[in-house]
Structure formats: C-alpha cells, structure tokens
C-alpha cells in the first residue's frame, strides 16, 4: 500500500480498521465519530449514501457498525477521494464501499438509498476566516455546494421513508429545518452536543425521514467532557474506551 510522505495511517480502534490521513488536509474529528454513532441504528444490509465523504471516515466506521451494508461516498476533491479509496483497499472493504469523485450537485441518481449520512461544510460562503489551504476551505465552507444542495440531494436520493442523518453547527438549525421540510424530509430527532456542562452548544445531530409525519423528539444532551475536563462516560463508550468500574 502506497503511503505518501505527508500521510499517516491511524488506527480507528474498531474492528482493526485503519485510515490514511494527510496531516496538511482536513483530518476527521469528533463530529464524524458522533454522526456514525447517531446513525448506527440504520438496519443491517442497508444501502447507504454519504454526501461529502472526505477521507472516508464515515464509510469505515459505518461498515463496522452496520453489518452487510453497502456504502457509496461522494467526494468532490480528487486527491482526498483517491486517499479514501486507498483506505478502503487497506481494510479490504472494496466489496462494500465505493466512491464517486464528483460534486454532489452532479450526482446522477440511478438508485434510491435506505439512508443518507452527511457532514456538510458548516460555514456559509463569505463567512469565517479563510487563511487556509484550498482543500480546507472547500471542506469547511459552502464553496462548491451549500446546505440546501445537500438536503435536496439527500431527499432525491432516498427511498420513501428513508432517513437522513446529519451533523452540523447549532447556528444552522433553522436552515436545516426549513430546507428539510421544503424537500419533504421531516425532522424526527434532534440531539445537541456540548463541549461540557454549562457551555454553549457545539454541534447538532439531526435525523429526518422522507414523507414522515410531523413529530420531533429532542433527545438528552450529549457532553464531550465532564465538569473535571475529562471525557464523559458516553464519549468514552462511543470511542470504545469505557472506564473500568
């Protein structure tokens, strides 16, 4: 397996999975890990689409959490997509995971999916600090596709009563609700993630179902750290590092 000078192989500590990451690009963070845990309820054997797959972290994590699933990742940046393909080969998962190197707006929908997962760029175009590499700007800002594009394409790609799972920032919540209902995706679950108790919200996890009835469940908050600055018990469990009682 070819590994470039600026790359490293990280152990995901799950089913012996490993991922190739480039230290100069956008490496995965807690948002992807939390989204994979939020979406682990997807039924075994499901056909899953990941819009904006990046380095393939969601594909790898979901392959372990959802048995016999088939996962397709859509990634616009050629070098990142190529790196994700190498990670799949590294883990011998070519029969379950595939990627398309295209803009999500150019996706030709030839089949309907049971579920869509997405960790889209959080920042609206023209906002935030942009003294970053082009790769990081595309990953973080709505440069090539915006939030409405992600939600519209998710809906178009889903079967009736199929489910979208998304991680995003709290300030985009109103937009997510607006676009979801516009494209017949009914928000069904919301979970707010905080860095620690008494802090401002850090992330939101949204589940929406195509053509579902109106009813939103707000789940209990998720804290990344406890009051002592240590990882919370739930985060340790998600990472597979539960404390020994």
C-alpha positions as CSV (number, residue, x, y, z in Angstrom):
1,X,0.0,0.0,0.0
2,X,1.5,3.3,-1.1
3,X,1.7,5.9,1.6
4,X,2.9,9.4,0.7
5,X,5.4,11.4,2.7
6,X,2.8,13.8,4.2
7,X,0.4,11.0,5.1
8,X,0.0,8.8,8.1
9,X,-2.0,5.7,9.0
10,X,-4.3,6.0,12.0
11,X,-5.8,3.1,13.9
12,X,-9.5,3.6,14.4
13,X,-9.5,1.1,17.3
14,X,-12.7,-0.5,15.8
15,X,-12.6,-3.9,14.1
16,X,-8.9,-3.4,13.3
17,X,-9.9,-0.6,10.9
18,X,-7.2,1.9,9.8
19,X,-7.5,5.1,7.9
20,X,-5.0,7.1,5.8
21,X,-4.9,10.8,6.6
22,X,-2.9,13.7,5.3
23,X,-1.6,16.0,8.0
24,X,-1.9,19.0,5.7
25,X,-5.5,18.5,4.9
26,X,-8.7,18.3,6.9
27,X,-8.5,15.2,9.3
28,X,-11.6,13.8,10.8
29,X,-12.8,14.9,14.2
30,X,-15.4,14.2,16.8
31,X,-18.2,15.3,14.6
32,X,-17.8,12.3,12.2
33,X,-17.4,9.9,15.2
34,X,-20.6,11.2,16.8
35,X,-22.5,11.1,13.5
36,X,-21.5,7.4,12.9
37,X,-22.8,6.6,16.4
38,X,-26.0,8.6,15.9
39,X,-26.6,6.7,12.6
40,X,-25.7,3.2,13.9
41,X,-29.4,2.4,14.2
42,X,-29.5,2.0,10.4
43,X,-30.7,-1.5,9.6
44,X,-28.1,-4.2,8.7
45,X,-27.9,-4.7,5.0
46,X,-28.9,-1.2,4.2
47,X,-27.7,0.7,1.1
48,X,-26.2,4.0,2.4
49,X,-25.1,7.2,0.7
50,X,-22.6,9.6,2.2
51,X,-22.7,13.1,0.7
52,X,-19.4,14.9,1.1
53,X,-17.4,11.8,2.2
54,X,-14.0,13.4,2.7
55,X,-11.3,10.9,3.6
56,X,-13.9,8.1,4.1
57,X,-14.1,8.1,7.8
58,X,-17.9,7.6,7.9
59,X,-17.7,4.8,5.4
60,X,-15.2,2.9,7.5
61,X,-17.0,3.4,10.8
62,X,-20.4,2.5,9.5
63,X,-19.0,-0.6,7.8
64,X,-18.3,-1.9,11.3
65,X,-21.4,-0.7,13.0
66,X,-24.0,-1.8,10.3
67,X,-23.4,-5.3,9.1
68,X,-23.6,-6.2,5.4
69,X,-24.2,-2.6,4.5
70,X,-23.2,-1.1,1.1
71,X,-21.9,2.4,1.3
72,X,-21.3,4.9,-1.5
73,X,-19.3,8.1,-0.8
74,X,-19.5,11.2,-2.9
75,X,-16.4,13.5,-2.7
76,X,-15.6,16.4,-4.9
77,X,-11.9,16.8,-4.2
78,X,-9.9,14.3,-6.3
79,X,-6.9,13.8,-4.1
80,X,-9.0,13.3,-1.0
81,X,-11.2,10.8,-2.8
82,X,-8.2,8.9,-4.0
83,X,-6.9,8.7,-0.5
84,X,-10.2,7.4,0.8
85,X,-10.1,4.7,-1.9
86,X,-6.7,3.6,-0.7
87,X,-8.0,3.4,2.9
88,X,-10.8,1.1,1.7
89,X,-8.2,-1.1,0.0
90,X,-6.1,-1.0,3.1
91,X,-9.1,-2.5,5.0
92,X,-10.1,-4.9,2.3
93,X,-13.6,-3.4,2.0
94,X,-13.8,-2.9,-1.7
95,X,-16.8,-5.2,-1.9
96,X,-18.8,-2.9,0.5
97,X,-17.5,0.7,0.0
98,X,-17.2,2.7,-3.2
99,X,-16.6,6.4,-4.0
100,X,-17.5,8.8,-6.8
101,X,-15.2,11.8,-7.4
102,X,-17.9,14.4,-8.3
103,X,-19.7,17.4,-7.0
104,X,-22.8,16.3,-5.2
105,X,-24.8,18.6,-7.5
106,X,-23.6,16.4,-10.4
107,X,-24.7,13.2,-8.8
108,X,-26.8,11.1,-11.3
109,X,-29.3,9.3,-9.1
110,X,-29.6,5.8,-10.6
111,X,-30.9,4.1,-7.4
112,X,-32.6,5.0,-4.2
113,X,-30.9,4.6,-0.9
114,X,-32.2,3.4,2.5
115,X,-30.2,6.1,4.4
116,X,-28.1,9.2,3.7
117,X,-25.4,10.4,6.1
118,X,-23.8,13.8,5.7
119,X,-21.3,16.0,7.4
120,X,-21.5,19.1,5.1
121,X,-19.4,22.2,5.2
122,X,-20.6,24.2,8.2
123,X,-19.8,27.8,7.2
124,X,-21.7,29.8,4.7
125,X,-19.7,31.2,1.7
126,X,-18.2,34.5,2.6
127,X,-18.1,34.0,6.3
128,X,-15.3,33.0,8.7
129,X,-11.5,33.1,8.4
130,X,-10.2,31.9,5.1
131,X,-6.4,32.0,5.6
132,X,-6.4,28.2,4.9
133,X,-5.5,25.9,2.1
134,X,-8.0,25.5,-0.7
135,X,-8.6,21.9,0.5
136,X,-9.6,23.0,4.0
137,X,-11.7,25.9,2.6
138,X,-13.7,23.5,0.4
139,X,-14.2,21.2,3.4
140,X,-15.4,23.9,5.8
141,X,-17.2,26.4,3.6
142,X,-20.1,26.3,1.2
143,X,-17.9,26.9,-1.8
144,X,-19.0,24.2,-4.3
145,X,-22.3,23.2,-2.7
146,X,-24.5,24.8,0.0
147,X,-26.6,23.3,2.8
148,X,-29.8,23.4,0.7
149,X,-28.0,21.4,-2.0
150,X,-27.0,18.7,0.5
151,X,-30.6,18.4,1.8
152,X,-32.2,18.5,-1.6
153,X,-29.9,15.8,-3.0
154,X,-30.4,13.7,0.2
155,X,-34.1,13.8,-0.3
156,X,-33.9,13.0,-4.0
157,X,-31.6,10.0,-3.2
158,X,-33.7,8.5,-0.5
159,X,-36.5,5.9,-0.8
160,X,-39.8,6.8,0.7
161,X,-39.5,6.7,4.5
162,X,-35.7,6.7,4.0
163,X,-33.7,8.5,6.7
164,X,-31.1,11.3,6.6
165,X,-28.6,11.7,9.4
166,X,-26.7,15.0,9.6
167,X,-24.2,16.7,11.9
168,X,-23.8,20.4,11.7
169,X,-23.5,23.5,13.9
170,X,-26.3,24.9,16.1
171,X,-26.4,28.2,14.1
172,X,-27.6,26.3,11.0
173,X,-30.5,24.6,12.8
174,X,-33.2,26.9,11.5
175,X,-31.9,26.5,7.9
176,X,-31.8,22.7,8.3
177,X,-35.5,22.6,9.4
178,X,-36.5,25.0,6.6
179,X,-34.8,23.1,3.8
180,X,-35.7,19.7,5.2
181,X,-39.4,20.4,5.1
182,X,-39.1,22.1,1.7
183,X,-37.7,18.8,0.3
184,X,-40.2,16.5,2.2
185,X,-37.7,15.4,4.9
186,X,-39.4,15.6,8.3
187,X,-37.1,16.3,11.3
188,X,-37.7,13.4,13.7
189,X,-34.8,13.6,16.2
190,X,-32.5,16.4,17.4
191,X,-29.6,15.9,19.8
192,X,-27.5,18.9,20.9
193,X,-23.8,18.3,21.7
194,X,-21.9,20.4,24.2
195,X,-18.2,20.6,25.0
196,X,-19.1,20.4,28.7
197,X,-21.9,21.2,31.1
198,X,-22.9,24.9,31.2
199,X,-21.2,25.6,27.9
200,X,-22.7,26.8,24.6
201,X,-23.8,24.2,22.1
202,X,-21.1,22.9,19.9
203,X,-22.8,20.5,17.4
204,X,-26.2,19.3,16.5
205,X,-27.2,15.8,15.3
206,X,-30.4,15.7,13.1
207,X,-32.4,12.7,11.9
208,X,-35.0,13.4,9.3
209,X,-37.3,10.9,7.5
210,X,-38.7,11.3,3.9
211,X,-42.5,11.8,3.9
212,X,-42.8,11.1,7.6
213,X,-45.5,12.5,9.9
214,X,-44.7,15.6,12.0
215,X,-43.2,14.8,15.4
216,X,-39.8,16.0,16.7
217,X,-38.1,14.2,19.6
218,X,-35.4,16.2,21.3
219,X,-33.0,13.8,22.9
220,X,-31.0,14.3,26.0
221,X,-27.9,16.5,25.6
222,X,-24.5,14.9,24.9
223,X,-21.5,16.3,26.7
224,X,-18.0,15.6,25.3
225,X,-16.2,16.5,28.6
226,X,-17.4,16.3,32.2
227,X,-17.0,19.1,34.8
228,X,-13.5,17.8,35.6
229,X,-12.4,18.3,32.0
230,X,-12.2,14.5,31.3
231,X,-14.1,12.7,28.6
232,X,-17.6,11.9,29.6
233,X,-18.7,8.3,30.1
234,X,-20.8,8.4,27.0
235,X,-18.0,9.7,24.8
236,X,-15.7,7.0,26.2
237,X,-18.3,4.5,25.4
238,X,-18.7,5.8,21.8
239,X,-14.9,5.6,21.4
240,X,-14.9,2.1,22.9
241,X,-12.9,3.2,25.9
242,X,-15.3,2.7,28.8
243,X,-14.0,3.2,32.2
244,X,-13.4,0.1,34.3
245,X,-15.8,0.3,37.2
